[in-house]
Amino acid sequence: MKATTSCYPDFLWTFSTLGCPSLNLDSICALAREYGLRFVEIRATEDRVELPQLFKERFGRPESLSEYLLDQQVSISCLNTSLKLVGNDEDCREEFLKFLPWAEAIGTKTLRVFDGGTVPDGLNDEAYQSALTTFEWWSEERSKNQWSTDIAIETHDCLVSHPALERILKAKPDLNIIWDTHHTWKKSGDSVETSWQKVAKNVCNIHIKDSISVPSAKHPFSYVNLGEGEFPLEDTLQLLKQNNYQSFVSIEWEKMWHPYMPDLQVALTKAKEFNWF
């Protein structure tokens, strides 16, 4: 891959393995290196999302995974779990906790947790109390085990709107947020600029993608290649640059859930042509 001068040299570029769910870790790391990326965001590999079990089968112990990644010269920016801040139960929490030994060993700072709930209801009183209960449980577990890894909440459903974000951040001002720029823009109708004002102090990872207002099998919109849709991608990246953002920006190519999408390499090549990285 020909080297270029990045338009956004301060961003820590990465991609979600939702875009290449069938690849094993060897191939994922090779793909990252091919495009000059030092980080990957792991949601799926070998068509599986139960990552702790897969890691155990492939590496045996967390320290072996850490050694493997050092040899590959690739780091995991975030491990994506299925836990929901709102609406989880004991079984969900037990599955989530299986990620911790692996995250601690490889030095991953955050585990992705969905917000949960629904977009129309937002963070209503019931959802709010559910979220606070989850925060209390996690705080106790983290303190008891002296974990350095923390959770990061993705703006996916109940937290896409500004009133919901304001309410949860008032209760948890130090909350780590994964800002799904497309979802907050598409599902809430709010501008990217307005959303940024709400999340700027808390963002640790940013997801980007693009779409057009044509229904698909699962959504009232369809994902398209980067720069070919209606989402203001360049304006969003320029906004981040102007505000000296210096953390992760992840191309969340959701091919695992939407098979009609082109291969991830198409998106990565387009990003490279734009000189994003």
N, C-alpha and C positions, 0 to 999 in steps of 0.2 A: 504494500500500500504506500503510495507516494506521500512523502512528508509535506505538510503545508503549515502555514502560520495560522494558528487558531484565532478566531475572532473573540473567543471567550477563554483566555488562558488561565483564569482564576477558578473556573468551574472544575469540579471533580466529576468528569463524565463517566457514566456507567450505563448499562442496559439491563433490563429485567429478562430473566430466562423464560418468562412467559412467551417470549418471541421465538424460543428454540427449545421447547419442552422435551423433545426426544433426545437431545444431545446429552452425553455424559460429561463429567467434569473436565476430562482431558480435552474434549472438543470445545467446551465452553471457554476454557482458559485460552486455547489456541485461537479461538475467534476474537477474544478480547485483545490478544497480542497482535493479531493481524491488523486491527484497526487502531493500534497504539493506545489502548485503554488499559489502565492499571486496576480497574475495579469492575466487579459484576454484582448484580443484585439477584440473589437466588430465591426463586419462588418454586421452580420445578426443575427436575432433571431426570432423564430416563423415563419421562412421562409419569413421574410420581411427585406428589407434593408432601408426603410424609417424610420430610428430610432427615429428622433424627434417626429413624429406622434405616433409611438408605445409607446414611453416613456410617452407621454402626456396621452394616453389612459390608461396605466397601473399605472402611478404614479401621474398624475395630474399636479404636479409642480416639477421643478428641485430639490428643496430642499428635497423632499420626496425620490427621487432617491438617493441622497447623503446619507440620513439616512439609506436607505435600504442597500447600499453597505457597510457602516460601520458595520451594523449588520451582514452582510454576511462575513465580514473580507476578502473581495476581492476588488481590485481596477481595474479600467479600464485604461490600459496602453495607449491606443490610440482608438479614435473613427474614423472609416474609412468612409469617404464620397465618393461621386461619382464625385466631382468636378475635372475638368482637368485644369492644369496650362495653357495649350495651347488648344485653341478652345472652351472656354466656352462662355455662353451668359448670359443675364440678368436673365432669368428663372433659370439657373443653379446656379447662385450666390445667388438668393433668397432662393433656397432650401438649399444651403450650410449654409447660415447664421442662419437657424433654429437650427443648431447644437450648436451654441455658448452658449445659456443660460444653456444647459445641461452640456456642457464641463466645463464651468466656475464653476458651482455648485459642480461638482464632483472632480474638481481639475485635470482634464486631461490636460496635458501640450500641446499636439499636436492633430491636426485633420489631418488625412491622405488626401492628394490631389494627384491624378495621375499626372504624367508629361504630358500625352497626346501626340498628334502628332503621327508620325510613326517611326519605327525603321530604314527603309532605308533612309529616309530624314534627320533623326537626328534633331538637332536644327538649321535648316536653317534660313535664315533671317526672313522669315514670321513667323515662329514659335517663334523665339527669340523675335520679337516685341510683339507678342501675350502674351508671358510669362511676359515681362516687364510691359505690360498694366495690367495684373492680379496682379502682385506684387504691383503696384502703387495703384490699387483699394483696395487691402487687407490692405496695410499699412495705408491708410486713414481711413478705417473702424475700424481697430484695435485701432488706436490712438484716434479716435473720441469717441469710446465706452470704452476705457481704459481696454481692455480685456487682461488678462494674457496668455490665450491660444494662440498658434501660429500654423501656418501650417507646415506640413512636407511633402516634395515631394518624392513620391516613384519612384525609377528608374525602370520603367516598359516598356516604349516605346522609346520616342525621347531622353531620357537621359541615355540609357544603354551604349552608347559609350563614350570613354574618351574625344574626342574632344568636344562633346556636354556638358559633365560635366564641363570641363575646362571653356568653354565659359560662362555657366550660373553661375558658382562659381566666375568667375572674376567680373561679374555684381552684384552678391549677395553673398559676401564672408561669411556672417553669416547664410546662408540658412540651415534649418534643412532637413536632408535627411534620408529617409527610404530606406536602401540599400537592394534591392531584389537580394540577392547573386546569385540565380539560373538564374534569367533573364539576368543580366549583363554578366554572364558567357556563357549562352546558346545563347542569341540573338546577342551578339556582338562578341563572340569568344575570348574575352580577358580573361586572367587568373585572378583568384581571387586575387592574390597578387598585380597585377597591378591595378585592380579596387580599392582595399583597399587604395593604395597610393593616389588615387584621392579623395576618400570620407572620409578618416579617421577623419579629423578635423570637419566634419559636421554631422556624423552619430549619430542619436538618437535612432534608431530602426533598427533591422536587421531581414529579413525574410529568412527562410531556408526551403528547400524541396529537393526532389531527383527525377531523371528521367532517362529513357533510350531512345536511339535513335530509337524508334519504333513509327510510326505515330499513333495518336489517332484521335478521331472524330474532335477535334478542333485545334490540334497542330501537328507539324512534330515530336513530341516526346510524350512519355507517362509517367505520374507520377507513381512512385513506392514507396514502403515503405522506410523509412529512412535507409540509409546504404546499400541498395540493388541496387542502380543505379550507374550512371556514374559521378554524381556531387561529387567533393572532399569535402565531409562534414567534416570529422575529420580534414583535413588539414585547412579548413576554421576556425573551432572552435579553433584549436591550434594557428592559426595566430592571432585571436582576443585575446586569452589569453596571448600570448607573447607580445602583444601591450597594455596590461592592460585595455582592453575594459571592461566597467562596467555599461552598459545600457541594453536596452531590446534586447532579442533574441526571436523571435516569430516563432513557428512552423506554417507555413502558409499552412495548409492542405486544398486544394481547392475542397473539395467534393461537394460543392454547384454547382460549374460550371462543375465538372467532376464526375458524379455519379458512374463511374466504380471504383473509389478509395475505399479502405476499410474504415471502420469507423475510426473516429479520435482517439478513444481509442487504436486502433492498433498502431498508430504512437506514442502516448503518452507512451504506454507500452514499445515500442522499445527504446524510448529516456531514459526511466527510467532504462532499462536493460543496456544501455550504460553508466549509471551513469552521465548523463548530468545534472540532477537536482535531 
